[in-house]
Amino acid sequence: MGFTLRLLASLTFSWVCFHLVLGMTDQEKGTIRNQVTEMFEHAYSNYMEHAYPADELMPLSCRGRVRGLEPSRGDVDDALGKFSLTLIDTLDTLVVLNKLDEFEDAVRKVILNVQFDNNVVVSVFETNIRVLGGLLGGHVMATMLKSHGNKMTWYKDELLHMARDVGYRLLPAFNTTSGLPYPRVNLKYGILSPLSRTGTESDTCTACAGTMILEFAALSRLTDESIFEEYARRAMDFLWDKRQRGSDLVGTVINIHNGDWIRRDSGVGAGIDSYYEYLLKAYILLGDDVYLERFNTHYAAIMKYISQPPLLLDVHMHNPTINARKWMDSLLAFFPGLQVLKGDLQPAIETHEMLYQVTQRHKFLPEAFTTDFAVHWAQHPLRPEFIESTYFLYKATKDPYYLHVGKSVVDSLNQHARVPCGFAAVQDVRTGNHEDRMDSFFLAEMFKYLYLLFADDNELPFNIDDYVFTTEAHLLPLVLATVCQTCSRNITSVELEKNEGSVLSHMCPSAQSLFPNNPSYAQKIRETYRDIVLDASSRTSTERDKCMEPQPKSFPSLQTKDFVANGMDHVEILKQMGFTVVSTNDGRIQLTHTPDQAASSQNGQNGLKFIAEIIDLVQAQTRGEMTSFAVQIISPPFLGQVVLAAGPAHFGMDLSKQEHGVKGTLIKAIPYTACLDVANSDEVQGKIVLAQRGDCMFAIKARNLQKVGAIGAVIIDNVEGSSSDASPVFQMAGDGENASDITIPLLFLFHKEGTILLDALNENQNVDVLLIDKSKQLGKESKDVEKSTGEITIHIQIESVDAQIAQLELGISSQSCPGPESTEHSDENAGRLEEAQSQEVGELPSDAEQEAIEDYTSVPLDFKEEVDTSEETDKDEL
């Protein structure tokens, strides 16, 4: 009896100590809640003062971001539609934070000033979750406040009418044989119109097509027009039908016409994330069992193949026992919150704890991080997914630990992201440098979840449990399940597994049963992973592979011809093979190979094979086996006498297979970079277009020009003074994805050769050129402007008996007719060679460009906006 009492006293003491350490008083919660409110006011007021009616605030410049007036950021800008995006996205957040007067004023501004009949191409996915979802959330809040009789008494469903307008402007995107929507649509002209400047895309991401059902179904049920829900349901049905039947997983990118998987890596992060989210939430909102059955099927596959606690690693959908990568992106931070809704708390706690330790290590959650928790992509665009999961875990467990997690996020935002005109995205979590952007989701999601985390139920103007959160945290009422009798139910079903888990799979999670009056439940789970990040950072690479990967995978080798120096997957592969990659200030690439730093002996051998392939390529060019290309001016007065050495592209028409090349009249693109919609589209039709390098990827330029009927393109370097006399032939890289949709030929000219072409265009009314394989040019006696250029040196340095370092360096000295710049760089290279034994192998065949680090294009923009700008553009690749 005495022993029992002592044991009971000990347990009680432990329980009390636990709460004394982690507990948070109501006063402390109120202080942080007020702090969150002040932070929101700082961000919102600066948007209204410095940016409205622009779509977004540029917090470092203290002005609005207007599409077309600022340098293009590529696909990131597809979220902007000249419709006051941030204001619409923030509407229901104002109500959650009890800013009711500000909400009423914001609704009036949206009704009076926002128009959607804009000739602008926007992302279907982003416009749906941010604009349509924002309008619906605003309408739901306005209707709720009006019913209370104190606010919004004048409101007559204006936001709902605007949401209906947006819905009909998005519907043309669904005009495909599969029912999957095009990734982009013109708000004014749709898809099919010649003026739409879109509709040529063939791929979209799984999340892009599978994240429509909540907003579209809500629109149908609020307007009693079933067409929206039917279109979204059809897209969901098609994705389900195209799952890999053996693994029950889906890929990342799919062809919208034939349903072929373009990217077959499968995970829970970027490209797929909200598809899974919307399956479960569609069941919660609409009450349709089919969505739950499908989610449970996918979820079982995720937990079997992707979940490697506490990690969530992508796998190949057709061979799910093999990991597709060794890093994770930040968007998967939403998944623990989804697991809370599912009722699977233990893996949610495990993954969330790992994510929290990563944020503690880097101040914010990096855009991507490796399995040993090092930075992979260093950006942090103020994403809300981590705090979203923190909120749901606290709501399920009431564990005060998660309040302290939320406080750490508040502190980090104030210390490292706050600027005088708002909050600025972090360009690099390692240096703390800022980026001039404050995305609308920061106001729509971050402050909503932070406020709810520290607010008691009686401090909210409504019962939050009566609503479901969309992926943009907009609030849709659960009562919609009983609305719209014309909305047909999905008759597609799956065979339910008859197992023990199937019972819990069809029940709402109960905090009482999951946490049976045991406040230390979550703490015990977290204790297992308490120092996982700290421990991993101190291990050697070999120990990390052994400890961090429950199923060690052999990392794939890389062929030289496929290498993209700024492609993060390729760089990671090179690291595994024992390489380091350094970009020099003058645009060259240095690869240093140290075999004993490879992840395994096999990977070290792959590194040596990579070096051998480079030598083979160099020798092939030395023997004249590499194809050279040219831009030949054939119209008077040149008559083929001017031939400009040109570099090819990794995509588009292969000119080496065209006997007579491609002939056409030159015209200059407007805008010159061709990163935005081409303004002189009528003049471009049927011509070869000049465009300037920079501001976006080469593939984007090609697609923009191809859309308006160009038959070819010549890209001119934006580095003044560059020439083929002093640099190797430049080879344009794609965007890391399938570029089979690009069919026009592209050639690259350095600035000096490009200036010759521009001068000819300025001085002559019509200039006709021939894009051709140089060996097939007109008139063998033509005077070439081209010089044989470039060299590659391989440094073999013997550091010790155990380590051999091979360094490959792209030089830019000319082998014939060297100019002053060439001589200077030759001297620099000679200086380097004095310190190492070297061997000149010959001329490097090409130098290729990568102007963004994103390794896919058809992904949801709330991830792509970070990835497309996550590294500096205009970096070259080997």
N, C-alpha and C positions, 0 to 999 in steps of 0.2 A: 504493500500500500504506500509506504514511504517512497519507494522507488518510482511508483506511478505518479505521485504528486510532484516529485522532483522533475520527472520527464515532462509533465504537463507545464510546470513552471518554466522549464527551459524553452519549450516550444512557444509559450506565450511571450517570453522575453524576446525570442527571435522575431516573432511577428511584430511586436511593438517596435523593435529596432529597425526593422525593415521599413516601417511607415515613418519613423522619425527621420530616416535618411532620405527617403524618396518622396515623402508626402509633400503636398503643397496646399497651403491654406486658401480659403476663399479670397482673402485679401490679396494674396500673392497672385492668384489667378486673375483677379480683377485688374491688378496693376499691369500684367502682361496683356490682358485683353485691351485695355486702354492704349497700351503701347502699339498694338496691332492696328487699332483704329487710327491712331495718329500717323502711322506709316502709310496706311491706305490713303488718308487725306493728303499726305505729301505727294504720293504718286498721282492720284486722281486730279488734284487741283493743278498740278503742273501740266498734266495732259490737257486739261480744259483751258489753261491760260496760254500755253505755248504751242499746242499742237492742234486742238480742235479747230475745224472739222476734218483735219487729216486723219488718216487711218491709225497711225501710231506716233508715239513721242520718241524723238531722238534726245535722250536725256543729257548727253554731253554737249550737243549743239544747242540745246534748249529751243528746238523747233520741231515742226511736224514732218513726218516722212510721207511725201506725196509720190506715188508711183509715177515714174517718168521724169521726175525732177531731180531725183537722187540717182547715183550710180546703181546700176542693176546688181542685185544679189542673186540673180538666177531664179531658181524655183521658189526660193524663200518669199519672193515678192508676189507670188501667185495668191497669197492670202490677202493681199491688198486689192480693194476694188473701188476705191474712192467712195466709200459708204460709211465713213466714220466708224471704222471697225472697233476701236477700243471702247467707244461710248456704248455701242450695242452689246458688246461682250460683257460689259460691266453692269448692266441694268439690274439683274437680280442680286448681284453682290451688294449693291446699295441698300436693298431691302434687308438682306441678312444682317448687315451692320447697322441697322436701324437708321439709315440715312434717308428717311422717307421724303423730306422736302427736296433733297437733291435728286431722289429717284423721280419725283413728279416733274421736276424741271428737266431732267434728262429725257424722259419720255416725250415731253413737249418738243424738245429739240430734235429728237429722232423723227417724230411725226412731221414736223414742219420742214426739215432741212435735208433729210436723207432721201436720195433717189437711187433706184437700181437700174434704170435704163441707160447703163454706161457701156460704151464700146471698149470693154476691157476684158481680157481673158483671165479667169480666176480658177483656182483649184476648187473642184466640186467638193472634195472632202473638207477643206478648211471653211469654205463658205457654208456648208451644211452645219458643222459643229459650232462655228463661232457666230455666224450671222443668223441663220435660220434658228439655231438653238438659242441664241441670245434674244431674238425677238419673241420666241415662244416662252422662254423663261420670264421675260419682261411682261408679256401678256398675262401669264399665270399669276404673277405677283400683283399686277395692276387689278386684276379681277378679284383677287383675294382681299386686297385693301379696300376696294370699292364695296365689297360685301360687308366689310366691317363698319362702313358708313362714315369714316372720318377722313379718308384720303381718296383721291382719284374719282370723285363722284362724277366728274365730267367725262370720264373715259368711256368710249363706245367701240371697243375692240379694234382700234386703229392698228395696233401692233400685230394683231392676228391677220388683218388684211394685208399688211406689209409682208408678213411671213408667207402668206399664200402666194403673193407676187414672186417672192424669192423661190418658192418651191416650184412654180411653173417655169421659172427661168433655168432651173437645174434639170428639169425633166428631159430636155433634149439630149442630155449626156447619156441617158439610158437607152438610146436608140442603137442598140447593138444586137447581134444575133444571140449572144449569150445572156443578155440582160445585165451584164456588168457595165457600170458607167465608164465613159471616157474620164480620164483624170482631170481634164480641164474643159471649160465651157465659156463661150463669150456671153456675157450678161445681156447684150443687146441682140446679137445675131445668132446665138445658139451654136450649133455644130455644122450643119449642112450648108449654110450660106457661104458664098465665096468671100464674104466680108468677115467671116468668123475668125480667121487666122488660127484656127485649131481644128481638131478632128482627124489629124493624121496619126495620132498616137495609137499604138497597138497594145501597150502594156499598162497595167496599173498594179498597185500593191494590194495585198489581201485586205489590209485595214481600210484602204481607200474605198474599196467596194463594199466592205462588210460593216461600215460604221455609218449607216444611214437609217436603220430601222427605227430607232427611238424617235428621232426628230420627224421623220416622214410619217410614222404611225401616229404620233401626237398631232401632227398637222391634219392628217386624215380624220382623226376622231374629234378634233375641235372644229373642223369645217364641214364634217360629214361628206367629204369627198374622198372616196376610198382609193383613188388612183395613186396617191403618194405611197401609201402603205403597200399596195400591190407591187409597185416597182421595186421598192426596197426589199420586200420579201422575196421577190424573184431573184435578186442578186444574191441574197443569203442562201437560197436554195441551190443556186448554181455552185457557189463556193463549197457548200456541203457535199454536193455530188462529185466535186473534183478532188476531194480529200484523198490521200493515199490510203487505199483500203487496208493495206497490210499494217500500217502504223497508226492510222487515224489522225495523221498530222497534215497540215497544209504548208505550202511554200510561202515565199515572201512576195514574189512578183508573178503575175499571171497574164496571159494574152487575153484581151477582152473579146476577141472574135472567135477563137477556136478553143479557148480554155487550156491551152498548153502552159505548163509551169515554166517560167523563164528563169526564176531563181528558186532553187529547191531547198535552200537552207531554212530550217524551221526553228522558231523560238517563241518567246513571249514578249520580245521587245519591239523595236522599230520595224514597221512593215506589216506586223500581224497583230500587235497588242490589243487594239480596241475591237477587233473582230471577235475575239474571245469574250471581251468585256460586254459587248452588245448581245451576244447569245444569252448570257445569264441575265442581264438587265432587261432584255426583251421579255423574258419569262416573268420577271418581277413586275414590269410595267403593264404587260398585256395579258398575262395569265395563260399563255399558250404553252402547253407542256412540251411541244416539239422542240422549242428553243432550249429548254432545260435538258431534254434527252440528248440533244446534240452537244451541248456544253459538257455534260457529264462524260460523254464519249471522248471528246477532245481532252478533257481534264485528266482522265485516266491515262491517256497517252503522254500528256505533258509530265505527269508525275512519274511515269515509267521511264521516259527517255531523256527529258530536258532537265528535270529537277535532279540536281546532284548536291543536296543540302550542304551548305546554305546557298550554293550557286545555282544559277539558271543558265545553262549553256546551250547555244544553238547546235542542232544536229542536222544531218541530211535526212530529209523526209522519207526517202526511199531506202536509206540504210541508217536508221536512227541510232545504231550503236556506235557510230563515228561522229565525233564532234566536228562541227563546221568551222569553228573558230575558238580562240582561246581568250576572248575578251567579251565583256558584257556592256551593253549600252544603257544609258540612264533611264530610258523610257520603261524598262522592265520594273522600275521601282513602284509602279502602280499595282503590280501583281499581288503583293501581300494584302493590299486592301481588297482585291477581288477574292482572294482566298478567305478573307473574313466573311464576305457575303456568302461564299460557298459553305462556310462553317468548318473549314480545315485550318485550325488555328496554329497548330505546331509548326508546319513549314512556313506559315506567314511570319511567325515570330522569329524563326531562324533566319530567313532571308532579310527581314527588316533589320535585325541586329547587325548582320553583315554590312548592309547599306549604311547604317548609322556609323559604324566604325570607319567606313570609307570616307564619309563626310567629315568625321572628326579629324581624320588624317590630312584631308585636302581642303578643309574649311567648307567646301561645297562638294556635291556629287559631280565628278567629272562627266563629261558627255559620254565617255566610254573609259573602262578600266579593265585591266588584265586580271587573270585568275589569281595573281599574287598581289592584286589591289594597287598596282602602279598605274599612273595616268596613261591612257591610250589616246584619247582625244581630250584636250585640256579645257575645252570651253564649258561654260555653265550659263545658259541663257535664262536663268531664274526659273527653272522648271519646277512645277508643283507636285510631281508624282510622289516624291518621297513623303512630303507632309500629308498628302492625301492618304497614303497607307498608315501614317502615324495616327491620323484622326480616326480611321476605322478601327485600328487596333485599340485605341483608348476607349472608343465607344463600346467595343465588345468586352473589354477586360476591366475598364476603370482602373487600370494599373497606373499610378501616378508617374511611373518611370517615363511614360510617353509624353506627359506634360513637360518634363525636363528636356526631352528630345525636341519638342516644339520650341521651347525657350532657346535652345541652342541655335535653331534655325533663325529665330527672330534676331538673336544677337549677331549672327553671321551676316545677315542681310544689312543690318544697321552699320556694322563695322566695315564691311568689305564691298557692299554694293550700293550704298546710299550716296547720292551726289546731289548737288544743289537743285537740280531740275528733275528729281525723281529717283529711280533706281536703275542702274546700268548693268547690263549683262556682263559677266566676267569672261574676258577673252582667254585668259589662261589662269587656271587655279593655282599654278605654281608661282606665278609672278604677281597675281592680283591685278593685272592690267584689265582695263574696262573696254567694252565695245559699245558703240553708240546706238543702242537698241533697248527698248523696253516693250516686249511683246504684249499683245492684248491679254494673253492667257495669264500673265502675271497678276492682273487685276481681277480677271474672271475666276481664277482658281486659287492662287496662292493665299490671298487675303481671306477668301471665303473659308477655306479649310483651317487656316490659322485661327480665325475668329471663333469658328465653331468648336475648335479644340478647347478653348479656354472659356467658352460661354456655357452657362447652365441653361437648361431648357426654358426656364421661366424668363430668361433674358432675351428670347427670340420673339419676333412678332407673329410667329406661326409655329406649328408643330412640324419640325424637320423630318420626323419619321413618316409623314404623309407623302413624302416625295422621293423620287429616285434621281440620282445625279447622272447626267450625261457624261461623256468623256471630257467635256469642257466645263464640267461642274455646273451646268444649268439645271434648273429644278423643274421636273415634270411630275404632275400629281398622279398618285397611284389610282385615283378614281377613273382614269382613262380606260382601265380594263373593262369597265361597265358601259363605255360609251361607244357609239358608232355600230349600230346593228348591221349596217351594210358591209362592214369589214369582214371578209371571209377568213376563216381559220385555216391554218396550214394543215393539209391532210397528210403531208409527208411525215413519216415516223421512222423510228429505228427500234430494233429489237432490244428490249431492256435485258441486261444481264441479270441472271437470277443468282445473286450472290449477297453476301452479308452486307456489303457496302451500299447496295442499291436502296436499302431502306432509308439510311441517312441522306442519301443523295436526293431524296424527294421530300425532305423536311426542311423547314426554316431553322437555321442555327439558333440554339438557345444558349445564352450566356450562362444561365443557371446550371445546365447540365455540363457545359464545357468547362466552367470554372466553379466547381461545387464549393462555394464559400472558402476558397483557398487563394488568397491574394498573392501567394508566392509561386503560383503555377507558372506564369510567364517568366519569372525570374529564374526558375530552375532550368527552363529551356535555354534562356539567354546565357546562363552560366557556362554551358558547354562551349559556346563560341565567344567567350568574353574577350580573349586576346587574339582572335584569329587573324586580324589584320596586322597586329604587331608581330605576331609569330611569323607570319608569311613574309613580312618585309625583311626579316633577319635570316631567312633560309637561303641556301644556294639555289641556283636554278634547277639543279638535279633534284634536290630535296623538295622543291615546290612541285615539280611534276609528279613526284611520288606521293606527296601529302595532299595536294589540292585537287587532284584529278582522280576521283574514284575509279574511272575507267580510262587509263592512260591511252592516248591515241598517238599514232605516228604522224608527225606533222608533214603535210604535203611538200614536195619539192616545187621549184619554180623554174620555168624555162626563161632564158634571156629574152627571147622575142616577145614574151608576155609581160615583162617587167614594167611596172608603173612606179616610178620612184617616189611619188607622193601619194600612192595608194596604200592606205594603212595596213590592209591585209597583206600586201606584198612586202612591206617593210617588216611586218611581224614575222613573215616566213624567213626573210633574210636574217633577222636576229636569231631565229632558231637554228639557222645554218652557220652561225658564227660571224655574221657580218655586222658592221656598223655603217650607217648611211649618213653622210654629211653633205649639206648643200653649201657651197662656197658663195661668197658675195658676188662673184662674177658669173653666177649661174651654172657652175659646173657641179658634177656629182662625184663624190669620193666614196668608194666602197672599200672598207678595210676588213679583211677576213682573218679571223683568229680561230683556228680549228678547235682549240681546247675550250673555247667559250661557247661552242655549239651545244644545243640541248642534248644531243646524243652523238655517238660516233657516226651513225647513219646520216644524221643531219649535217655533220661536218663533211662527210663525203659528198653530200648534195651541194655543199658550198663550193667544193673543188670542181665539181661538174659544172656549176654555174660559171666559174672563171673560164673553164675550158670552152664553153659555148661562146663566151665573149671573144676569146681568141679566134675561134673558128669564124665568127662573123667578121672580125677585122680582116682576117686573111682572105675571106671571100671577097670583100670589097677591094682589097689590094689586088686581087687577081681579076678585078673587073666584073665579078659575078653579081654585084648588087645593082639594082635598077636605079638609074638617075632620071629625074623628071625636070621639065622645063616649062616656062611660059614663053611662047614665041609670038612676037608681034608681027602679024602677017599683012595688015592693011597698009596702004600707002601713007607716008613715004618710006616706011620701014621694010616692007616686002620680005619679011622673014629674016632680016639681017640682025635683029636684036633677039637674042635668046637668053633668058634669065634663069639661072639655076634655081630650082625650087625643091622644096621638101614635100613628101606625100603625107597622107593621113592614114591612120590605122583603120579607118572606116570609110564608107562611101564607095563610089565606083573605083575599081582597080584599073588605072590607066595603062598599066603594063599589058593588059589584055585587050586594049583597044588599038586596033591597027592604025587608025587615022586620028586618034585622040578625040578631043571635044573642042569644037570651034564655036565661037560666039562673040557677040559685041559686048564690050565692057560698059559697066555702069557702077557707080558708087552707091553703097547702101546708105540709107538714112533711117535711123542713126548709124554712124559709121561703124560702131562696134557690132551692130546686128544682134545685140543682146535683148533688145526690146522688139515689139512689133514693128515690122518694116513699114515706114510711112510712105515710101514711094513704090508701093507694091505693084501698081499698074505698069510702071516703067521697068521694073525688074523682070517681069514676065518674059521668059524665053532668052534671058541674057546671062552672061557671066558676071558675077557681082564681086566688087572689091569691098573688103571689110577689114577693120583693124583688130589686131590681137588685143585681148584684155577684157576685163569686167565680167566675163563668163566663160564657160567651157566652150571648146571648139565645136563640140557636138550640138550645143544649144544654138550657136550661130548657124550651123549647117541646117538644122531643122527649121529655124526661123526663115532662112532664105529659101529652102526647098518648099515650104508651105505656100510661098507667094509666087512659085513658078520659076525660080532661078534654075538654070541648067548646069551651073557650076559656080565655084567660089574660089577666090584668091584671097588669102588672109595675109595681111602685111604686118610685120613686126612693129610693136610700139616702142621698142628700145632704139632711140635715135642713134644713128651711126653704125648700127649692126650691119654686117654684110657677109656674103659668102666668102669674101677674101680673108676674113679673120675668124670665121666660125664654121663648125661642121654643119652639114646639111641638117635642117631641122625637120623632125617628123612629128606630126600632130597626133596626140593620143585622144582616145575617146573619153567617155565619162565612167568607164569601169563596168558598163552594162552592155547588153545586146544592142548594137547600133545598126541592125539590119534594115531598119526603116529609113536610114539615110542612103540614098541611091545616087546623089549627085557627086561629081568629083570635086575634091578640094586640094589645093596646093598652097604651100607656105613660101612667102618671100621675105627675106630680111629687109630692113629699113632702106638700105641703099638701093637694092634692086626694085623694091616697091616704089621708091621715089621716081625711078625711071618710068615706071608704068603710070604713076599719077601725073607726071609731067606730060607724058604722051596724051593722056586723056584730057588734060587741061588745054593743050595746044592744038588738038585736032577734034573735029566734030564727031567723028566715028572712029573708034579704035577696035579692030578685030584681033583676037588672040587665039592661040591654039594651046590647049592644055594637053601635054603629050609626054610619053616616054621619050627621053632625050635621044635614044638611039634611033627613033623613028621620026625625028624632026624634019621639017621641010628644008631641003637644001643642005647637003652635008658641008658645004663651004661656008655656012653661016658663021658669023662672028660671035663667039660665045662670050658672055659676060662671066660665066661660071669659072671658078678656080677650084682645083683639087685642094680640099682643105681638111684640117682636123687631124688629130692624132690621139692615140690612147697609150698611156704608159701603165705598166703593172709593176708596182714596187714589191719586191720580196724582201722582207726585213726579218732577220733572225734575232728575235728578242731573247730567246733562251733555248736550251736544248729541247724544251717541251712545247714551245709555242712558235709557230710560224705564222707571220702576218703577211697576207697578200693584199696590197692596196691598189685598187683600180681608180685611175683618175682621168677624167675627161679633160684633155687639153684643148686649146683653141688656136694653136699656132698653125700656120699654113705651110704646106709642103712645097708650094710653088707660089712665087710672087708674094712673099710675106709683106704685110704692111707694118706700120709703126706699132699698132696695138698687138699684132701677132708677135713681133719681136720682143715686146715687153713681157708678154706672157711666156714666151719661150725661155727668157731669162729667169722668170720665176720658177718655171718647171725645172730648169737646170739646177737652181739652188736647192730645190727639194731633192733632186737626184743625188746631190753630193752627200746626203745623209743616208742614202739607202741604195742598195744594189738594184738596178732597174733594167728593164728590157723593153725597147720600143717594138711594139708589135705591128703597128700600121695604122691605118685610118679608120676611125670609128664610123660605122655606116650612117648613123642618124642620131638626132637628139630630139626627144619627144617631150611634149608639154602636158602637164596636169594642172588645171587651174582651179580644182576643188578637190577635197579629200573624200567626198562622198562616194561610196562604192556601189550605190544604186540610185536611180533617178525617180522611180515610181514608188515613193514611200510617203507616208503622211507628212505634211509639211510641218506639223508640230515637232517632228523629229528632224526633217530635212532642213528647216530654217537654221538649225544649229550645225548640221553636218556640212551643208553647202558653204558655210562661212567659217567652219571650224579651223581652217588653216588658211594662210595667206594665199591669194591667187597669184597667177603668173609665175609659178615655180615650174622649172623644167624637169623632165624625167629622162632617164637614160634611154 
